[in-house]
């Protein structure tokens, strides 16, 4: 048979019903024999996979996936329901996982189909070409998968025909480039001999068609054992884990490379009229998404699919015919709804389930317990989760997700929320991938519970950290994850690193994470006094060291320092109010804005920050811009000043829209740049102005096209679209709404 094929699975079931063997041998790792009984458990729902990993190196792992339409799964369930002996007979995972990196890649695919395709033959492709097909998948579907639900007169006939064809291929191509298969087949022959001694001829073997000629070949026990002699071996553990249709559709690792697991599952499960039932599913999905699809659409789509199958000489409408019919009839020729059908139905988001008593590492059991307690069910489909940290259950969910991230288990990723951006809100994007079971097994070396493992790993990282930014980022993670015990160790390391590090860039990188952590402490009820002391010390040292550190920098270093400048400015705004600190930082910015030895991008940025904070009036800003854009300033330095002043920040271009004097200065300078240097500054200017919103760029273009005003200052008539002065009465109109958004009543008689 072929792995993961509904027609093959149906044929295996029919052949087993006819033969009634006392023993069923299946291609798979024999270490899993003790887990086979769980396949009969009511809580076991495919797709699932056997996961094997090396005990001493959990990251060295392999999966053997099974879908509902996998012939191996059908054989396992048949044997268990008929009380027949069932065993796996492939090469043990202990040998596969101990192989070299190249061989280990083979171990992840029990079919032997994951090596260099340029050196290996594709058996199905060879047979398809012999039959005159240019598409191997279509040939296999026509011959095996789409032959309907009616059982053949002789259930074994299709298997005998495929075995004969594979025998011819093996005679012509030998191992076909699958050299490791010779070792696997030697082991399988030994297991087959043992079963025949025990059960006679009442033995059925369910394996890939490629292996059948090798298993039937006459060899000696000594020859087979010689092939297995000296194979490396590691201690392994094995368990069942949930799998997904989406993972089956991948070709990397052992994703099986099934393009349409949802379609195959439908073909296997449909008792009759698979095309009609499929079109009904498609119609239901499109209706849920508000597409207008009637019963007439379904009828016409079925007719068209069957007509296409007849014209193309196919025994039954396949996925190609049904897709073409859906596009033409239900989607009006559009691929947009068709992509939805492919994603939700052709592939699907089915996530399997395994019994709670399946073997698992202690960390996996603790994670499952927390998931049940927090009502946070793993799902294959990506979804967003909004958390309100003022609620106990949501806060516990947040701690769990942050602890898993610290452990390298990426079940959830923080995203920007659609609602409030306050510290009491969090938004996550969740998606459970089967590979996360491997990450859980790897993280198990840190502890038996999520809490203890995250604490141990955080403490180890704190001791291993080599930079101050690493430790401050770790402190932020510990605070978000609620790891108070680890935070003590991290804070000790943070104090040590901060005392020894004198690089202003490193200090500037570290401060934002500390400032954010102080904010989190309020809503998470965490004592952040120690964090506050370290943050205040870093801020003081940055204020002292920043001005000299900004002098004499080249363009790349200045651009990097500009990022540090913005980060520190934002971080200081998050620290507890301190008039002395604010005055000191204002003085630092003033020094940067006035010093000629400071690169233009930093001088311009400092001037803009002073202006935004109200520490620089518009006249002084215009004076500084005039100096920066004077004829004696090199064009490249002037362009850098402009980028620092009006580039990069949100709403940066609006200052030019609202202050025509500044726009006139920029316009006059730009028109006066010599032609031979204009091309040098153009990329910098383009980068600056291209970051503006389209509406801002359009308004600036209109203002420049209108030309300079009649006076040097703001004209009495005002810039088009703007009044000559602030209309306080109209501005006051937003205050009631603002107070409503902030959640408190407007004070009576409050000054506006």
C-alpha angles and dihedrals in degrees: 000000000000122000115255101007124136093210091049091047092050090047092050091052091050093048092049091049089053098044100037094200121197091220131035119197117196133192104251144094112304092215086076095062090101090055097052094090089065089067088075093053114115090228092058108097122169145261088077134141140209109240120203122182136171111257094222094041111030091180088070098080144143135202132212105194125202126193127192087258096048112118090220091056091048090050092050093050092045093052093048094048092048095044092241122149111260126192141165115238107181123112109294117262088233088072096038094052092047092056124107120274092269093047091045089061088059090049091063090063116056088191091062091234105125105081131094105317090201091067100036128071121232105229094200090047092052093051091046092053090049089054092050098256123134092196115062093195092054092050093051092047092050093047102038119001102046099043090110132239097292111110117232119247089250109036091197095052097086091050092049091051093050091046091053091050092048090049090058091050093050090050090053100039106023109206089352091226092307094116095162090058089073089065093045092048092050089056092046091052091053091052091047091053091051092050092050091053088053102038105019114216093337091099128114123194120204110195144129113297091239091066098050097088091048093051091049093048117107111243135152125255089237093055092051093047090049090060090053097045116117097010112158116249138196133186109261140187125207138196144154118266132181116262133194137226089232090058091049088057093060122095098201119095105348101327089137091233094244106161095199114027091156091054092047091049089052093050091051097046099041109100092201144341095035095179094053092047092048093052089050090055091049092050091050092052094048092048090053087056091051097255113145106243122157135188088261089060090055093049093048092046091053092049093049093048092051091046091051090049090053093047090049094047096244124149092226136004106275132197092281093055095044091047092051090048093049091050094050100040109026102026099040090233094305122134093203097081089033090060088055090053091049093049100043103032113014091049104009136186098256112153117194127224133221129198117270091238094058112122113271140159112265091250091057091052092050091049091051090050092051092047091054094044094049093041089237104142119192110243132185093217116082113246139168123239123201116203130195105203091202087072115080096224093047091048090052090049090052092051091050094050093047091048091051091050090052089053091051094252101134101196092135136027123200113242136182108275124234092221133041118357093205121126091254091066129073132176123201136185109216131195127155115217122188091235089068088077087067091049089051091051090049092049090051089084088072097056149318096257132047090243097050094041094050091046093050094047093048092051091049092049091050091056093045097045114117101188134052092234090058092055095046091049089050091050089054091050092050091051093049091047094047094238100154095164093053092043090065091058092043092051091053090052090045093054091049094049093045092053093052101039115086099167108117091208091056092047090049091051091051100048100068093058090050092048092051090048091056089055092049090052092068097058095034094050092235125153104243100169093116091048090051092054093050092046092051090050092050091049091052093050092047091053090053098043104036102078096054091041090058096055122103098004122156121234097271095046090046091053090051092048089050088061090051090049093054092045094051092046091053093044094052088055089059096050120094112281114277120168092197092053092046092051091048093051091047088055091051092052091048091053091050093048094051103040117098091201090065115089116258095246090058094044091051093046093049091050091051093050091050091049093049092050093050095247093114124049123219094254092055090046090053090049092052092048091048090054093047092050097042118129091254092062118093110250093236092053091046091051089050090052090053091050091051093047103042105013136086101013125101108266091009094146095050091080088064090048093052099038111052092183091065092045090050090052091052092045094049092048093048094050089050097053109116115249094239092059099035093085090053094057096036097086091052093049092044090053090050099048098036089065091066123101114264091247092054092049091049093050092048090051091052092049093049091046090053089058132223120323122253093253133047093235129054107304119246091237089053131227112304107275094019133084122239090245140010116289099217095184092058091043090054089060092079095055098086091052091045092053089048091053091048090052102239137097121264109254113246113249092006116166113252 
